[in-house]
């Protein structure tokens, strides 16, 4: 899919103002962000398929990337991650939300092709910065530094949300509690998703 760019991207990048990109923005792009989506919807500034990369963005040109409920649809996850890291400035931040594998609604969407858990993004992290349970980091040379990771609890039954909020507050107190939750409790107390913030490490 050939990208269709509807804004003066070069002017925005050269302006000196923060460059904030929203991947998979849909119809709800926030003001001040460059909206990228493969579906032609109102508010989409760049019509492009993430599977093809972000070639229209120069290296180290973006201050923030926001991506919510998108990466579970991606086939080549490593390629998209490499593109995110490539375009981030050295002090840039990626703010990502993905569904947790215990989320029962995850399976209802036939376009979902990928699972996410606490350790998924840590396969791109050097061992010394990983969680207590280490995962292989030699599958790829891509390196990120995780700045924060939070489990998000939410229910479509709104009466349960105060309890879900308390669960989130408790398990997010420490990474070891998050790890204990995922190993032992996630199928009894399903998690809605994971919010993660990372930057490039190399």
JOVENMO-V392906 format. One record per pair of residues at least 12 apart in sequence whose ideal C-beta (glycine too) atoms are under 8 Angstrom apart, sorted by the first residue. I is the first residue (numbers start at 1). J is the second residue. If there is no record, write none. Layout:
i=I j=J
i=I j=J
This chain:
i=1 j=38
i=1 j=47
i=1 j=48
i=1 j=49
i=1 j=52
i=3 j=46
i=3 j=47
i=3 j=48
i=3 j=52
i=3 j=55
i=3 j=56
i=4 j=46
i=4 j=47
i=4 j=48
i=5 j=45
i=5 j=46
i=5 j=56
i=6 j=44
i=6 j=45
i=6 j=46
i=6 j=47
i=7 j=34
i=7 j=45
i=7 j=46
i=9 j=34
i=9 j=46
i=9 j=56
i=9 j=57
i=12 j=34
i=13 j=58
i=13 j=61
i=18 j=63
i=18 j=64
i=19 j=34
i=19 j=61
i=19 j=62
i=19 j=63
i=19 j=64
i=20 j=32
i=20 j=33
i=20 j=34
i=20 j=62
i=20 j=63
i=20 j=64
i=20 j=65
i=20 j=66
i=21 j=33
i=21 j=34
i=21 j=36
i=21 j=57
i=21 j=62
i=21 j=64
i=21 j=65
i=21 j=66
i=21 j=87
i=22 j=34
i=22 j=35
i=22 j=36
i=22 j=65
i=22 j=66
i=22 j=67
i=23 j=36
i=23 j=37
i=23 j=50
i=23 j=65
i=23 j=66
i=23 j=67
i=23 j=70
i=23 j=84
i=24 j=36
i=24 j=37
i=24 j=50
i=24 j=67
i=24 j=68
i=24 j=69
i=24 j=70
i=24 j=73
i=25 j=37
i=25 j=43
i=25 j=44
i=26 j=39
i=26 j=41
i=26 j=43
i=27 j=41
i=27 j=42
i=27 j=43
i=28 j=43
i=29 j=43
i=29 j=44
i=29 j=45
i=30 j=66
i=33 j=66
i=34 j=46
i=36 j=48
i=36 j=50
i=36 j=54
i=38 j=50
i=50 j=70
i=50 j=74
i=50 j=80
i=50 j=83
i=51 j=74
i=51 j=75
i=51 j=76
i=51 j=79
i=51 j=80
i=53 j=79
i=53 j=80
i=53 j=83
i=54 j=83
i=54 j=84
i=54 j=86
i=54 j=87
i=57 j=87
i=58 j=87
i=59 j=86
i=59 j=87
i=60 j=86
i=60 j=87
i=60 j=88
i=60 j=89
i=60 j=90
i=60 j=92
i=61 j=87
i=61 j=89
i=62 j=87
i=62 j=88
i=62 j=89
i=62 j=92
i=63 j=89
i=63 j=91
i=63 j=92
i=63 j=93
i=64 j=92
i=64 j=93
i=64 j=94
i=64 j=95
i=65 j=84
i=65 j=87
i=65 j=88
i=65 j=92
i=65 j=93
i=65 j=94
i=65 j=95
i=66 j=94
i=66 j=95
i=67 j=84
i=67 j=94
i=67 j=95
i=67 j=96
i=67 j=97
i=68 j=96
i=68 j=97
i=69 j=97
i=69 j=98
i=69 j=99
i=69 j=193
i=71 j=96
i=71 j=98
i=71 j=114
i=71 j=116
i=72 j=98
i=72 j=99
i=72 j=106
i=72 j=112
i=72 j=113
i=72 j=114
i=72 j=115
i=72 j=116
i=73 j=111
i=73 j=112
i=73 j=113
i=73 j=114
i=74 j=113
i=74 j=114
i=75 j=113
i=77 j=114
i=78 j=140
i=78 j=142
i=81 j=124
i=81 j=142
i=81 j=144
i=82 j=142
i=85 j=142
i=85 j=143
i=85 j=144
i=85 j=200
i=88 j=199
i=88 j=200
i=90 j=199
i=90 j=200
i=91 j=199
i=92 j=199
i=92 j=200
i=93 j=147
i=93 j=197
i=93 j=198
i=93 j=199
i=94 j=144
i=94 j=197
i=94 j=198
i=94 j=199
i=95 j=195
i=95 j=196
i=95 j=197
i=96 j=121
i=96 j=195
i=96 j=196
i=96 j=197
i=96 j=198
i=97 j=152
i=97 j=193
i=97 j=194
i=97 j=195
i=97 j=196
i=98 j=116
i=98 j=120
i=98 j=193
i=98 j=194
i=98 j=196
i=99 j=112
i=99 j=116
i=99 j=192
i=99 j=193
i=99 j=194
i=100 j=116
i=100 j=117
i=100 j=151
i=100 j=152
i=100 j=186
i=100 j=190
i=100 j=191
i=100 j=192
i=100 j=193
i=100 j=194
i=101 j=115
i=101 j=116
i=101 j=117
i=101 j=186
i=102 j=182
i=102 j=186
i=102 j=187
i=102 j=190
i=102 j=191
i=103 j=190
i=103 j=191
i=103 j=192
i=103 j=193
i=104 j=190
i=105 j=156
i=116 j=193
i=116 j=194
i=117 j=182
i=117 j=194
i=118 j=131
i=118 j=149
i=118 j=151
i=118 j=178
i=118 j=179
i=118 j=182
i=118 j=194
i=119 j=131
i=119 j=133
i=119 j=135
i=121 j=144
i=121 j=146
i=121 j=149
i=121 j=196
i=121 j=198
i=122 j=135
i=122 j=137
i=122 j=146
i=123 j=135
i=123 j=136
i=123 j=137
i=123 j=139
i=123 j=140
i=124 j=137
i=124 j=140
i=124 j=142
i=124 j=143
i=124 j=144
i=125 j=137
i=125 j=143
i=125 j=144
i=125 j=145
i=125 j=146
i=125 j=201
i=126 j=143
i=126 j=201
i=129 j=145
i=129 j=146
i=129 j=201
i=131 j=175
i=131 j=178
i=131 j=179
i=132 j=175
i=132 j=176
i=132 j=179
i=133 j=179
i=143 j=200
i=143 j=201
i=143 j=202
i=144 j=198
i=144 j=199
i=144 j=200
i=144 j=201
i=145 j=198
i=145 j=199
i=145 j=200
i=145 j=201
i=146 j=196
i=146 j=197
i=146 j=198
i=147 j=197
i=147 j=198
i=147 j=199
i=148 j=195
i=148 j=196
i=148 j=197
i=149 j=175
i=149 j=178
i=149 j=194
i=149 j=195
i=149 j=196
i=149 j=197
i=150 j=168
i=150 j=172
i=150 j=194
i=150 j=195
i=150 j=196
i=151 j=168
i=151 j=171
i=151 j=172
i=151 j=178
i=151 j=181
i=151 j=191
i=151 j=193
i=151 j=194
i=152 j=168
i=152 j=191
i=152 j=192
i=152 j=193
i=152 j=194
i=152 j=195
i=153 j=165
i=153 j=167
i=153 j=168
i=153 j=189
i=153 j=191
i=153 j=192
i=154 j=192
i=154 j=193
i=155 j=192
i=164 j=192
i=167 j=189
